[in-house]
């Protein structure tokens, strides 16, 4: 796991503003909801519960109390229900999880706030809570040494394994959507897809029904490439 020191992290944070001048584009890598005396919750999961009413993922309760669980294993557990229902999608998503090069694209920054990336519409935030940027994804990179996914380490450490795995799934789905030439910064779609896959829907649905719905809402997956 790459962790930036405060000085280097500051330089990276300051460089965000200049990325667009270098032909790059920031995409909203993900948000969390912070409420008093509660661990951070990925916005996709809040919307899953409040807007869509999906039941919780069958591995959710176990992952919430699994401290120190490797993130690769947590994402694998999150995706496991897809293995039988939508095997091609499962294989495609796992091509990210199983490739060390994917994980090398993550950079974790501590002791810094991330500015909000204005590419989304958020419908709900609970009273007395606030939405915080936890991840930023770069659409393109000017160098292979540059991270693609920049994560707020302070928030990441407060998240349980289920929330962390959900955030990584969000990153993978967002990555696939922004590679679409018709991408229109529709992060609502990405959050819906994340909420759906991080719920009991894949287990509760028949294979054809699930695949049909995923096609209907525009899920596309391309195998991982650096």
Rosetta constraint file for C-alpha pairs under 8 A:
AtomPair CA 1 CA 103 HARMONIC 7.89 0.50
AtomPair CA 1 CA 104 HARMONIC 7.47 0.50
AtomPair CA 1 CA 106 HARMONIC 7.40 0.50
AtomPair CA 1 CA 107 HARMONIC 7.25 0.50
AtomPair CA 1 CA 108 HARMONIC 7.33 0.50
AtomPair CA 2 CA 104 HARMONIC 7.75 0.50
AtomPair CA 2 CA 106 HARMONIC 6.91 0.50
AtomPair CA 2 CA 107 HARMONIC 5.13 0.50
AtomPair CA 2 CA 108 HARMONIC 5.79 0.50
AtomPair CA 3 CA 107 HARMONIC 6.15 0.50
AtomPair CA 3 CA 108 HARMONIC 4.67 0.50
AtomPair CA 3 CA 109 HARMONIC 5.77 0.50
AtomPair CA 3 CA 110 HARMONIC 7.30 0.50
AtomPair CA 3 CA 153 HARMONIC 7.88 0.50
AtomPair CA 4 CA 8 HARMONIC 5.90 0.50
AtomPair CA 4 CA 9 HARMONIC 5.11 0.50
AtomPair CA 4 CA 107 HARMONIC 7.27 0.50
AtomPair CA 4 CA 108 HARMONIC 6.23 0.50
AtomPair CA 4 CA 109 HARMONIC 5.06 0.50
AtomPair CA 4 CA 110 HARMONIC 6.69 0.50
AtomPair CA 5 CA 9 HARMONIC 5.65 0.50
AtomPair CA 5 CA 109 HARMONIC 7.32 0.50
AtomPair CA 5 CA 110 HARMONIC 7.08 0.50
AtomPair CA 6 CA 10 HARMONIC 5.95 0.50
AtomPair CA 6 CA 109 HARMONIC 7.73 0.50
AtomPair CA 6 CA 110 HARMONIC 6.63 0.50
AtomPair CA 6 CA 111 HARMONIC 6.33 0.50
AtomPair CA 6 CA 112 HARMONIC 7.65 0.50
AtomPair CA 7 CA 11 HARMONIC 6.51 0.50
AtomPair CA 8 CA 12 HARMONIC 6.34 0.50
AtomPair CA 9 CA 13 HARMONIC 6.08 0.50
AtomPair CA 9 CA 109 HARMONIC 5.81 0.50
AtomPair CA 9 CA 110 HARMONIC 7.28 0.50
AtomPair CA 9 CA 112 HARMONIC 7.49 0.50
AtomPair CA 10 CA 14 HARMONIC 6.04 0.50
AtomPair CA 10 CA 112 HARMONIC 7.43 0.50
AtomPair CA 11 CA 15 HARMONIC 6.09 0.50
AtomPair CA 12 CA 16 HARMONIC 6.65 0.50
AtomPair CA 13 CA 114 HARMONIC 7.59 0.50
AtomPair CA 14 CA 18 HARMONIC 7.83 0.50
AtomPair CA 15 CA 19 HARMONIC 6.40 0.50
AtomPair CA 16 CA 20 HARMONIC 7.87 0.50
AtomPair CA 16 CA 26 HARMONIC 7.99 0.50
AtomPair CA 18 CA 22 HARMONIC 6.73 0.50
AtomPair CA 19 CA 23 HARMONIC 6.68 0.50
AtomPair CA 19 CA 24 HARMONIC 5.19 0.50
AtomPair CA 19 CA 25 HARMONIC 6.75 0.50
AtomPair CA 19 CA 26 HARMONIC 7.84 0.50
AtomPair CA 20 CA 24 HARMONIC 4.74 0.50
AtomPair CA 20 CA 25 HARMONIC 5.51 0.50
AtomPair CA 20 CA 26 HARMONIC 7.67 0.50
AtomPair CA 22 CA 142 HARMONIC 7.64 0.50
AtomPair CA 24 CA 138 HARMONIC 7.05 0.50
AtomPair CA 24 CA 139 HARMONIC 6.63 0.50
AtomPair CA 24 CA 140 HARMONIC 5.63 0.50
AtomPair CA 24 CA 141 HARMONIC 6.68 0.50
AtomPair CA 24 CA 142 HARMONIC 7.43 0.50
AtomPair CA 25 CA 138 HARMONIC 5.92 0.50
AtomPair CA 25 CA 139 HARMONIC 5.41 0.50
AtomPair CA 25 CA 140 HARMONIC 6.76 0.50
AtomPair CA 26 CA 117 HARMONIC 7.22 0.50
AtomPair CA 26 CA 136 HARMONIC 6.86 0.50
AtomPair CA 26 CA 137 HARMONIC 6.08 0.50
AtomPair CA 26 CA 138 HARMONIC 4.91 0.50
AtomPair CA 26 CA 139 HARMONIC 6.21 0.50
AtomPair CA 27 CA 117 HARMONIC 6.79 0.50
AtomPair CA 27 CA 119 HARMONIC 6.87 0.50
AtomPair CA 27 CA 136 HARMONIC 6.24 0.50
AtomPair CA 27 CA 137 HARMONIC 5.17 0.50
AtomPair CA 27 CA 138 HARMONIC 5.93 0.50
AtomPair CA 27 CA 139 HARMONIC 6.47 0.50
AtomPair CA 27 CA 185 HARMONIC 7.79 0.50
AtomPair CA 28 CA 116 HARMONIC 7.99 0.50
AtomPair CA 28 CA 117 HARMONIC 5.52 0.50
AtomPair CA 28 CA 118 HARMONIC 7.52 0.50
AtomPair CA 28 CA 119 HARMONIC 6.28 0.50
AtomPair CA 28 CA 120 HARMONIC 7.27 0.50
AtomPair CA 28 CA 135 HARMONIC 7.09 0.50
AtomPair CA 28 CA 136 HARMONIC 5.43 0.50
AtomPair CA 28 CA 137 HARMONIC 6.19 0.50
AtomPair CA 28 CA 187 HARMONIC 7.56 0.50
AtomPair CA 29 CA 133 HARMONIC 8.00 0.50
AtomPair CA 29 CA 134 HARMONIC 7.49 0.50
AtomPair CA 29 CA 135 HARMONIC 4.54 0.50
AtomPair CA 29 CA 136 HARMONIC 4.05 0.50
AtomPair CA 29 CA 137 HARMONIC 4.63 0.50
AtomPair CA 29 CA 149 HARMONIC 7.29 0.50
AtomPair CA 29 CA 170 HARMONIC 7.58 0.50
AtomPair CA 29 CA 171 HARMONIC 6.07 0.50
AtomPair CA 29 CA 174 HARMONIC 7.43 0.50
AtomPair CA 30 CA 42 HARMONIC 7.55 0.50
AtomPair CA 30 CA 43 HARMONIC 7.58 0.50
AtomPair CA 30 CA 133 HARMONIC 6.25 0.50
AtomPair CA 30 CA 134 HARMONIC 5.82 0.50
AtomPair CA 30 CA 135 HARMONIC 4.95 0.50
AtomPair CA 30 CA 136 HARMONIC 6.67 0.50
AtomPair CA 30 CA 167 HARMONIC 6.80 0.50
AtomPair CA 30 CA 170 HARMONIC 7.16 0.50
AtomPair CA 30 CA 171 HARMONIC 7.48 0.50
AtomPair CA 31 CA 42 HARMONIC 6.03 0.50
AtomPair CA 31 CA 43 HARMONIC 5.61 0.50
AtomPair CA 31 CA 131 HARMONIC 6.50 0.50
AtomPair CA 31 CA 132 HARMONIC 5.48 0.50
AtomPair CA 31 CA 133 HARMONIC 4.53 0.50
AtomPair CA 31 CA 134 HARMONIC 5.18 0.50
AtomPair CA 31 CA 135 HARMONIC 6.75 0.50
AtomPair CA 32 CA 40 HARMONIC 5.80 0.50
AtomPair CA 32 CA 41 HARMONIC 5.15 0.50
AtomPair CA 32 CA 42 HARMONIC 4.24 0.50
AtomPair CA 32 CA 43 HARMONIC 5.08 0.50
AtomPair CA 32 CA 131 HARMONIC 5.77 0.50
AtomPair CA 32 CA 132 HARMONIC 5.41 0.50
AtomPair CA 32 CA 133 HARMONIC 6.53 0.50
AtomPair CA 32 CA 134 HARMONIC 6.25 0.50
AtomPair CA 33 CA 40 HARMONIC 5.65 0.50
AtomPair CA 33 CA 41 HARMONIC 5.13 0.50
AtomPair CA 33 CA 42 HARMONIC 6.24 0.50
AtomPair CA 33 CA 43 HARMONIC 6.00 0.50
AtomPair CA 33 CA 46 HARMONIC 7.87 0.50
AtomPair CA 33 CA 125 HARMONIC 7.24 0.50
AtomPair CA 33 CA 129 HARMONIC 6.69 0.50
AtomPair CA 33 CA 130 HARMONIC 5.72 0.50
AtomPair CA 33 CA 131 HARMONIC 4.66 0.50
AtomPair CA 33 CA 132 HARMONIC 6.33 0.50
AtomPair CA 34 CA 38 HARMONIC 7.08 0.50
AtomPair CA 34 CA 39 HARMONIC 7.05 0.50
AtomPair CA 34 CA 40 HARMONIC 5.14 0.50
AtomPair CA 34 CA 41 HARMONIC 6.85 0.50
AtomPair CA 34 CA 129 HARMONIC 5.49 0.50
AtomPair CA 34 CA 130 HARMONIC 5.32 0.50
AtomPair CA 34 CA 131 HARMONIC 6.25 0.50
AtomPair CA 34 CA 132 HARMONIC 7.14 0.50
AtomPair CA 35 CA 39 HARMONIC 7.52 0.50
AtomPair CA 35 CA 40 HARMONIC 7.36 0.50
AtomPair CA 35 CA 126 HARMONIC 7.93 0.50
AtomPair CA 35 CA 128 HARMONIC 6.64 0.50
AtomPair CA 35 CA 129 HARMONIC 4.41 0.50
AtomPair CA 35 CA 130 HARMONIC 6.70 0.50
AtomPair CA 36 CA 128 HARMONIC 7.56 0.50
AtomPair CA 36 CA 129 HARMONIC 7.01 0.50
AtomPair CA 39 CA 158 HARMONIC 6.02 0.50
AtomPair CA 39 CA 159 HARMONIC 6.03 0.50
AtomPair CA 39 CA 160 HARMONIC 7.67 0.50
AtomPair CA 40 CA 155 HARMONIC 7.06 0.50
AtomPair CA 40 CA 158 HARMONIC 6.55 0.50
AtomPair CA 40 CA 159 HARMONIC 5.59 0.50
AtomPair CA 40 CA 163 HARMONIC 7.93 0.50
AtomPair CA 41 CA 45 HARMONIC 6.83 0.50
AtomPair CA 41 CA 46 HARMONIC 6.91 0.50
AtomPair CA 41 CA 159 HARMONIC 7.28 0.50
AtomPair CA 41 CA 163 HARMONIC 6.40 0.50
AtomPair CA 42 CA 46 HARMONIC 6.65 0.50
AtomPair CA 42 CA 163 HARMONIC 6.08 0.50
AtomPair CA 42 CA 166 HARMONIC 7.33 0.50
AtomPair CA 42 CA 167 HARMONIC 6.67 0.50
AtomPair CA 43 CA 47 HARMONIC 6.25 0.50
AtomPair CA 43 CA 131 HARMONIC 7.98 0.50
AtomPair CA 43 CA 191 HARMONIC 7.70 0.50
AtomPair CA 44 CA 48 HARMONIC 6.08 0.50
AtomPair CA 44 CA 191 HARMONIC 4.93 0.50
AtomPair CA 44 CA 192 HARMONIC 6.83 0.50
AtomPair CA 44 CA 194 HARMONIC 6.39 0.50
AtomPair CA 44 CA 195 HARMONIC 5.34 0.50
AtomPair CA 45 CA 49 HARMONIC 6.28 0.50
AtomPair CA 45 CA 195 HARMONIC 5.73 0.50
AtomPair CA 45 CA 198 HARMONIC 7.75 0.50
AtomPair CA 46 CA 50 HARMONIC 6.04 0.50
AtomPair CA 47 CA 51 HARMONIC 5.03 0.50
AtomPair CA 47 CA 52 HARMONIC 6.58 0.50
AtomPair CA 47 CA 124 HARMONIC 7.31 0.50
AtomPair CA 47 CA 191 HARMONIC 7.96 0.50
AtomPair CA 47 CA 192 HARMONIC 7.82 0.50
AtomPair CA 47 CA 195 HARMONIC 7.23 0.50
AtomPair CA 48 CA 52 HARMONIC 5.05 0.50
AtomPair CA 48 CA 53 HARMONIC 5.94 0.50
AtomPair CA 48 CA 54 HARMONIC 5.85 0.50
AtomPair CA 48 CA 192 HARMONIC 7.40 0.50
AtomPair CA 48 CA 195 HARMONIC 5.06 0.50
AtomPair CA 48 CA 196 HARMONIC 7.25 0.50
AtomPair CA 48 CA 199 HARMONIC 7.78 0.50
AtomPair CA 49 CA 53 HARMONIC 4.91 0.50
AtomPair CA 49 CA 54 HARMONIC 6.20 0.50
AtomPair CA 49 CA 55 HARMONIC 7.67 0.50
AtomPair CA 54 CA 195 HARMONIC 7.97 0.50
AtomPair CA 54 CA 196 HARMONIC 7.26 0.50
AtomPair CA 54 CA 199 HARMONIC 6.05 0.50
AtomPair CA 54 CA 200 HARMONIC 6.82 0.50
AtomPair CA 54 CA 201 HARMONIC 6.87 0.50
AtomPair CA 55 CA 199 HARMONIC 5.76 0.50
AtomPair CA 55 CA 200 HARMONIC 5.27 0.50
AtomPair CA 55 CA 201 HARMONIC 7.22 0.50
AtomPair CA 56 CA 60 HARMONIC 6.56 0.50
AtomPair CA 56 CA 198 HARMONIC 7.50 0.50
AtomPair CA 56 CA 199 HARMONIC 4.81 0.50
AtomPair CA 56 CA 200 HARMONIC 5.45 0.50
AtomPair CA 57 CA 78 HARMONIC 7.74 0.50
AtomPair CA 57 CA 198 HARMONIC 5.69 0.50
AtomPair CA 57 CA 199 HARMONIC 4.03 0.50
AtomPair CA 57 CA 200 HARMONIC 4.49 0.50
AtomPair CA 57 CA 201 HARMONIC 7.94 0.50
AtomPair CA 58 CA 199 HARMONIC 7.52 0.50
AtomPair CA 58 CA 200 HARMONIC 6.16 0.50
AtomPair CA 59 CA 63 HARMONIC 6.15 0.50
AtomPair CA 59 CA 77 HARMONIC 6.92 0.50
AtomPair CA 59 CA 78 HARMONIC 6.79 0.50
AtomPair CA 60 CA 64 HARMONIC 6.11 0.50
AtomPair CA 60 CA 162 HARMONIC 5.99 0.50
AtomPair CA 61 CA 65 HARMONIC 6.85 0.50
AtomPair CA 62 CA 66 HARMONIC 6.32 0.50
AtomPair CA 63 CA 74 HARMONIC 7.08 0.50
AtomPair CA 63 CA 160 HARMONIC 7.17 0.50
AtomPair CA 63 CA 161 HARMONIC 5.31 0.50
AtomPair CA 63 CA 162 HARMONIC 5.04 0.50
AtomPair CA 64 CA 160 HARMONIC 5.25 0.50
AtomPair CA 64 CA 161 HARMONIC 5.76 0.50
AtomPair CA 64 CA 162 HARMONIC 5.49 0.50
AtomPair CA 64 CA 163 HARMONIC 7.75 0.50
AtomPair CA 65 CA 160 HARMONIC 7.10 0.50
AtomPair CA 65 CA 161 HARMONIC 7.66 0.50
AtomPair CA 66 CA 160 HARMONIC 7.43 0.50
AtomPair CA 66 CA 161 HARMONIC 6.38 0.50
AtomPair CA 67 CA 160 HARMONIC 7.16 0.50
AtomPair CA 67 CA 161 HARMONIC 7.03 0.50
AtomPair CA 68 CA 161 HARMONIC 7.96 0.50
AtomPair CA 69 CA 73 HARMONIC 7.20 0.50
AtomPair CA 69 CA 74 HARMONIC 6.86 0.50
AtomPair CA 69 CA 161 HARMONIC 6.58 0.50
AtomPair CA 70 CA 74 HARMONIC 6.42 0.50
AtomPair CA 71 CA 75 HARMONIC 6.21 0.50
AtomPair CA 71 CA 161 HARMONIC 6.92 0.50
AtomPair CA 71 CA 164 HARMONIC 7.16 0.50
AtomPair CA 71 CA 165 HARMONIC 6.40 0.50
AtomPair CA 72 CA 76 HARMONIC 6.21 0.50
AtomPair CA 72 CA 97 HARMONIC 6.11 0.50
AtomPair CA 72 CA 98 HARMONIC 7.72 0.50
AtomPair CA 73 CA 77 HARMONIC 6.14 0.50
AtomPair CA 74 CA 78 HARMONIC 6.22 0.50
AtomPair CA 74 CA 161 HARMONIC 6.27 0.50
AtomPair CA 74 CA 162 HARMONIC 6.80 0.50
AtomPair CA 74 CA 165 HARMONIC 5.65 0.50
AtomPair CA 75 CA 79 HARMONIC 6.24 0.50
AtomPair CA 75 CA 97 HARMONIC 7.27 0.50
AtomPair CA 75 CA 165 HARMONIC 4.75 0.50
AtomPair CA 75 CA 166 HARMONIC 7.35 0.50
AtomPair CA 75 CA 168 HARMONIC 7.34 0.50
AtomPair CA 75 CA 169 HARMONIC 7.16 0.50
AtomPair CA 76 CA 80 HARMONIC 6.06 0.50
AtomPair CA 76 CA 94 HARMONIC 7.28 0.50
AtomPair CA 76 CA 97 HARMONIC 7.27 0.50
AtomPair CA 78 CA 162 HARMONIC 7.80 0.50
AtomPair CA 78 CA 165 HARMONIC 7.00 0.50
AtomPair CA 78 CA 166 HARMONIC 7.71 0.50
AtomPair CA 78 CA 198 HARMONIC 6.62 0.50
AtomPair CA 79 CA 83 HARMONIC 7.33 0.50
AtomPair CA 79 CA 90 HARMONIC 6.72 0.50
AtomPair CA 79 CA 93 HARMONIC 8.00 0.50
AtomPair CA 79 CA 94 HARMONIC 7.95 0.50
AtomPair CA 79 CA 197 HARMONIC 7.55 0.50
AtomPair CA 80 CA 90 HARMONIC 7.63 0.50
AtomPair CA 81 CA 85 HARMONIC 6.89 0.50
AtomPair CA 81 CA 202 HARMONIC 6.12 0.50
AtomPair CA 81 CA 203 HARMONIC 5.98 0.50
AtomPair CA 82 CA 86 HARMONIC 5.12 0.50
AtomPair CA 82 CA 87 HARMONIC 6.23 0.50
AtomPair CA 82 CA 89 HARMONIC 7.22 0.50
AtomPair CA 82 CA 90 HARMONIC 5.38 0.50
AtomPair CA 82 CA 202 HARMONIC 6.43 0.50
AtomPair CA 82 CA 203 HARMONIC 7.97 0.50
AtomPair CA 83 CA 87 HARMONIC 4.73 0.50
AtomPair CA 83 CA 90 HARMONIC 5.32 0.50
AtomPair CA 83 CA 91 HARMONIC 7.57 0.50
AtomPair CA 84 CA 207 HARMONIC 7.96 0.50
AtomPair CA 85 CA 202 HARMONIC 7.03 0.50
AtomPair CA 85 CA 203 HARMONIC 7.84 0.50
AtomPair CA 85 CA 206 HARMONIC 7.11 0.50
AtomPair CA 85 CA 207 HARMONIC 4.61 0.50
AtomPair CA 85 CA 210 HARMONIC 7.53 0.50
AtomPair CA 86 CA 90 HARMONIC 6.21 0.50
AtomPair CA 86 CA 207 HARMONIC 6.42 0.50
AtomPair CA 86 CA 210 HARMONIC 7.80 0.50
AtomPair CA 86 CA 211 HARMONIC 6.63 0.50
AtomPair CA 87 CA 91 HARMONIC 6.05 0.50
AtomPair CA 88 CA 92 HARMONIC 6.19 0.50
AtomPair CA 89 CA 93 HARMONIC 6.16 0.50
AtomPair CA 89 CA 221 HARMONIC 6.87 0.50
AtomPair CA 90 CA 94 HARMONIC 6.01 0.50
AtomPair CA 91 CA 95 HARMONIC 6.22 0.50
AtomPair CA 92 CA 96 HARMONIC 7.44 0.50
AtomPair CA 92 CA 221 HARMONIC 6.31 0.50
AtomPair CA 92 CA 222 HARMONIC 6.47 0.50
AtomPair CA 92 CA 223 HARMONIC 4.95 0.50
AtomPair CA 92 CA 224 HARMONIC 7.44 0.50
AtomPair CA 93 CA 97 HARMONIC 6.98 0.50
AtomPair CA 93 CA 172 HARMONIC 7.43 0.50
AtomPair CA 93 CA 221 HARMONIC 7.10 0.50
AtomPair CA 93 CA 223 HARMONIC 7.04 0.50
AtomPair CA 93 CA 224 HARMONIC 7.93 0.50
AtomPair CA 94 CA 98 HARMONIC 5.88 0.50
AtomPair CA 95 CA 99 HARMONIC 6.26 0.50
AtomPair CA 95 CA 223 HARMONIC 5.87 0.50
AtomPair CA 95 CA 224 HARMONIC 5.57 0.50
AtomPair CA 96 CA 102 HARMONIC 5.87 0.50
AtomPair CA 96 CA 172 HARMONIC 7.54 0.50
AtomPair CA 96 CA 223 HARMONIC 7.22 0.50
AtomPair CA 96 CA 224 HARMONIC 5.19 0.50
AtomPair CA 97 CA 102 HARMONIC 7.13 0.50
AtomPair CA 97 CA 103 HARMONIC 7.76 0.50
AtomPair CA 99 CA 103 HARMONIC 7.27 0.50
AtomPair CA 99 CA 224 HARMONIC 7.88 0.50
AtomPair CA 100 CA 104 HARMONIC 6.30 0.50
AtomPair CA 101 CA 105 HARMONIC 6.66 0.50
AtomPair CA 101 CA 226 HARMONIC 6.78 0.50
AtomPair CA 102 CA 106 HARMONIC 7.64 0.50
AtomPair CA 102 CA 224 HARMONIC 7.68 0.50
AtomPair CA 102 CA 226 HARMONIC 7.01 0.50
AtomPair CA 104 CA 147 HARMONIC 7.88 0.50
AtomPair CA 105 CA 146 HARMONIC 7.70 0.50
AtomPair CA 105 CA 147 HARMONIC 4.86 0.50
AtomPair CA 105 CA 148 HARMONIC 5.25 0.50
AtomPair CA 105 CA 149 HARMONIC 6.12 0.50
AtomPair CA 106 CA 147 HARMONIC 5.73 0.50
AtomPair CA 106 CA 148 HARMONIC 6.30 0.50
AtomPair CA 106 CA 149 HARMONIC 4.74 0.50
AtomPair CA 106 CA 150 HARMONIC 5.95 0.50
AtomPair CA 106 CA 151 HARMONIC 7.20 0.50
AtomPair CA 107 CA 147 HARMONIC 5.80 0.50
AtomPair CA 107 CA 148 HARMONIC 7.80 0.50
AtomPair CA 107 CA 149 HARMONIC 6.19 0.50
AtomPair CA 107 CA 150 HARMONIC 4.89 0.50
AtomPair CA 107 CA 151 HARMONIC 6.10 0.50
AtomPair CA 108 CA 150 HARMONIC 5.94 0.50
AtomPair CA 108 CA 151 HARMONIC 4.75 0.50
AtomPair CA 108 CA 152 HARMONIC 5.95 0.50
AtomPair CA 108 CA 153 HARMONIC 5.17 0.50
AtomPair CA 109 CA 150 HARMONIC 7.09 0.50
AtomPair CA 109 CA 151 HARMONIC 6.08 0.50
AtomPair CA 109 CA 152 HARMONIC 5.24 0.50
AtomPair CA 109 CA 153 HARMONIC 5.25 0.50
AtomPair CA 109 CA 154 HARMONIC 7.82 0.50
AtomPair CA 110 CA 152 HARMONIC 6.15 0.50
AtomPair CA 110 CA 153 HARMONIC 4.94 0.50
AtomPair CA 110 CA 154 HARMONIC 5.62 0.50
AtomPair CA 111 CA 153 HARMONIC 7.91 0.50
AtomPair CA 111 CA 154 HARMONIC 6.80 0.50
AtomPair CA 112 CA 152 HARMONIC 7.30 0.50
AtomPair CA 113 CA 133 HARMONIC 7.99 0.50
AtomPair CA 113 CA 152 HARMONIC 7.45 0.50
AtomPair CA 114 CA 132 HARMONIC 7.89 0.50
AtomPair CA 114 CA 133 HARMONIC 5.77 0.50
AtomPair CA 114 CA 134 HARMONIC 7.08 0.50
AtomPair CA 114 CA 135 HARMONIC 7.96 0.50
AtomPair CA 114 CA 152 HARMONIC 7.28 0.50
AtomPair CA 115 CA 133 HARMONIC 6.75 0.50
AtomPair CA 116 CA 132 HARMONIC 7.45 0.50
AtomPair CA 116 CA 133 HARMONIC 5.72 0.50
AtomPair CA 117 CA 133 HARMONIC 7.75 0.50
AtomPair CA 117 CA 136 HARMONIC 7.83 0.50
AtomPair CA 119 CA 185 HARMONIC 5.85 0.50
AtomPair CA 119 CA 186 HARMONIC 7.70 0.50
AtomPair CA 119 CA 187 HARMONIC 7.18 0.50
AtomPair CA 120 CA 185 HARMONIC 7.05 0.50
AtomPair CA 120 CA 186 HARMONIC 6.87 0.50
AtomPair CA 120 CA 187 HARMONIC 5.48 0.50
AtomPair CA 120 CA 188 HARMONIC 6.86 0.50
AtomPair CA 121 CA 187 HARMONIC 7.39 0.50
AtomPair CA 121 CA 188 HARMONIC 6.66 0.50
AtomPair CA 122 CA 188 HARMONIC 7.71 0.50
AtomPair CA 125 CA 129 HARMONIC 6.62 0.50
AtomPair CA 125 CA 130 HARMONIC 6.74 0.50
AtomPair CA 125 CA 131 HARMONIC 7.00 0.50
AtomPair CA 126 CA 130 HARMONIC 7.68 0.50
AtomPair CA 133 CA 152 HARMONIC 7.92 0.50
AtomPair CA 134 CA 151 HARMONIC 5.83 0.50
AtomPair CA 134 CA 152 HARMONIC 5.11 0.50
AtomPair CA 134 CA 155 HARMONIC 6.62 0.50
AtomPair CA 134 CA 156 HARMONIC 7.44 0.50
AtomPair CA 135 CA 149 HARMONIC 6.80 0.50
AtomPair CA 135 CA 150 HARMONIC 5.51 0.50
AtomPair CA 135 CA 151 HARMONIC 4.51 0.50
AtomPair CA 135 CA 152 HARMONIC 6.26 0.50
AtomPair CA 136 CA 149 HARMONIC 5.82 0.50
AtomPair CA 136 CA 150 HARMONIC 5.15 0.50
AtomPair CA 136 CA 151 HARMONIC 6.67 0.50
AtomPair CA 137 CA 148 HARMONIC 5.65 0.50
AtomPair CA 137 CA 149 HARMONIC 4.66 0.50
AtomPair CA 137 CA 150 HARMONIC 6.41 0.50
AtomPair CA 137 CA 171 HARMONIC 7.45 0.50
AtomPair CA 138 CA 147 HARMONIC 7.94 0.50
AtomPair CA 138 CA 148 HARMONIC 5.12 0.50
AtomPair CA 138 CA 149 HARMONIC 6.60 0.50
AtomPair CA 139 CA 148 HARMONIC 7.60 0.50
AtomPair CA 139 CA 175 HARMONIC 7.66 0.50
AtomPair CA 139 CA 178 HARMONIC 6.94 0.50
AtomPair CA 140 CA 148 HARMONIC 7.58 0.50
AtomPair CA 141 CA 146 HARMONIC 6.31 0.50
AtomPair CA 141 CA 147 HARMONIC 7.61 0.50
AtomPair CA 141 CA 148 HARMONIC 6.79 0.50
AtomPair CA 142 CA 146 HARMONIC 7.13 0.50
AtomPair CA 149 CA 171 HARMONIC 7.88 0.50
AtomPair CA 151 CA 156 HARMONIC 7.25 0.50
AtomPair CA 152 CA 156 HARMONIC 6.09 0.50
AtomPair CA 153 CA 157 HARMONIC 6.06 0.50
AtomPair CA 154 CA 158 HARMONIC 6.88 0.50
AtomPair CA 155 CA 159 HARMONIC 6.60 0.50
AtomPair CA 156 CA 164 HARMONIC 7.03 0.50
AtomPair CA 159 CA 163 HARMONIC 5.82 0.50
AtomPair CA 159 CA 164 HARMONIC 6.11 0.50
AtomPair CA 160 CA 164 HARMONIC 6.25 0.50
AtomPair CA 161 CA 165 HARMONIC 6.04 0.50
AtomPair CA 162 CA 166 HARMONIC 6.12 0.50
AtomPair CA 163 CA 167 HARMONIC 6.19 0.50
AtomPair CA 164 CA 168 HARMONIC 6.37 0.50
AtomPair CA 165 CA 169 HARMONIC 6.21 0.50
AtomPair CA 166 CA 170 HARMONIC 6.15 0.50
AtomPair CA 166 CA 194 HARMONIC 7.13 0.50
AtomPair CA 166 CA 198 HARMONIC 6.63 0.50
AtomPair CA 167 CA 171 HARMONIC 6.33 0.50
AtomPair CA 168 CA 172 HARMONIC 6.35 0.50
AtomPair CA 169 CA 173 HARMONIC 6.19 0.50
AtomPair CA 169 CA 194 HARMONIC 6.64 0.50
AtomPair CA 170 CA 174 HARMONIC 5.91 0.50
AtomPair CA 170 CA 190 HARMONIC 6.91 0.50
AtomPair CA 170 CA 191 HARMONIC 6.95 0.50
AtomPair CA 170 CA 194 HARMONIC 5.64 0.50
AtomPair CA 171 CA 175 HARMONIC 5.95 0.50
AtomPair CA 172 CA 176 HARMONIC 6.41 0.50
AtomPair CA 173 CA 177 HARMONIC 6.27 0.50
AtomPair CA 173 CA 190 HARMONIC 6.40 0.50
AtomPair CA 173 CA 193 HARMONIC 7.74 0.50
AtomPair CA 173 CA 194 HARMONIC 7.35 0.50
AtomPair CA 173 CA 221 HARMONIC 7.43 0.50
AtomPair CA 174 CA 178 HARMONIC 6.16 0.50
AtomPair CA 174 CA 187 HARMONIC 7.66 0.50
AtomPair CA 174 CA 190 HARMONIC 5.97 0.50
AtomPair CA 175 CA 179 HARMONIC 6.43 0.50
AtomPair CA 176 CA 180 HARMONIC 6.92 0.50
AtomPair CA 176 CA 220 HARMONIC 6.46 0.50
AtomPair CA 176 CA 221 HARMONIC 5.74 0.50
AtomPair CA 176 CA 222 HARMONIC 6.44 0.50
AtomPair CA 177 CA 183 HARMONIC 6.34 0.50
AtomPair CA 177 CA 190 HARMONIC 7.58 0.50
AtomPair CA 177 CA 219 HARMONIC 7.86 0.50
AtomPair CA 177 CA 220 HARMONIC 6.94 0.50
AtomPair CA 178 CA 183 HARMONIC 5.41 0.50
AtomPair CA 178 CA 185 HARMONIC 7.59 0.50
AtomPair CA 179 CA 183 HARMONIC 7.27 0.50
AtomPair CA 186 CA 190 HARMONIC 6.97 0.50
AtomPair CA 187 CA 191 HARMONIC 6.10 0.50
AtomPair CA 188 CA 192 HARMONIC 6.15 0.50
AtomPair CA 189 CA 193 HARMONIC 6.25 0.50
AtomPair CA 189 CA 217 HARMONIC 7.53 0.50
AtomPair CA 190 CA 194 HARMONIC 6.16 0.50
AtomPair CA 191 CA 195 HARMONIC 5.97 0.50
AtomPair CA 192 CA 196 HARMONIC 6.07 0.50
AtomPair CA 193 CA 197 HARMONIC 6.23 0.50
AtomPair CA 193 CA 214 HARMONIC 7.90 0.50
AtomPair CA 193 CA 217 HARMONIC 7.85 0.50
AtomPair CA 193 CA 219 HARMONIC 7.25 0.50
AtomPair CA 194 CA 198 HARMONIC 5.92 0.50
AtomPair CA 195 CA 199 HARMONIC 6.24 0.50
AtomPair CA 196 CA 200 HARMONIC 7.82 0.50
AtomPair CA 196 CA 201 HARMONIC 6.32 0.50
AtomPair CA 196 CA 202 HARMONIC 7.70 0.50
AtomPair CA 197 CA 201 HARMONIC 6.98 0.50
AtomPair CA 197 CA 202 HARMONIC 6.51 0.50
AtomPair CA 200 CA 204 HARMONIC 6.09 0.50
AtomPair CA 201 CA 205 HARMONIC 5.77 0.50
AtomPair CA 201 CA 210 HARMONIC 8.00 0.50
AtomPair CA 202 CA 206 HARMONIC 7.89 0.50
AtomPair CA 202 CA 210 HARMONIC 6.64 0.50
AtomPair CA 205 CA 209 HARMONIC 6.24 0.50
AtomPair CA 205 CA 210 HARMONIC 5.69 0.50
AtomPair CA 206 CA 210 HARMONIC 6.04 0.50
AtomPair CA 207 CA 211 HARMONIC 6.11 0.50
AtomPair CA 208 CA 212 HARMONIC 5.92 0.50
AtomPair CA 209 CA 213 HARMONIC 6.24 0.50
AtomPair CA 210 CA 214 HARMONIC 6.18 0.50
AtomPair CA 211 CA 215 HARMONIC 6.17 0.50
AtomPair CA 212 CA 216 HARMONIC 6.13 0.50
AtomPair CA 213 CA 217 HARMONIC 6.29 0.50
AtomPair CA 214 CA 218 HARMONIC 6.29 0.50
AtomPair CA 214 CA 219 HARMONIC 5.44 0.50
AtomPair CA 215 CA 219 HARMONIC 5.72 0.50
AtomPair CA 215 CA 220 HARMONIC 7.81 0.50
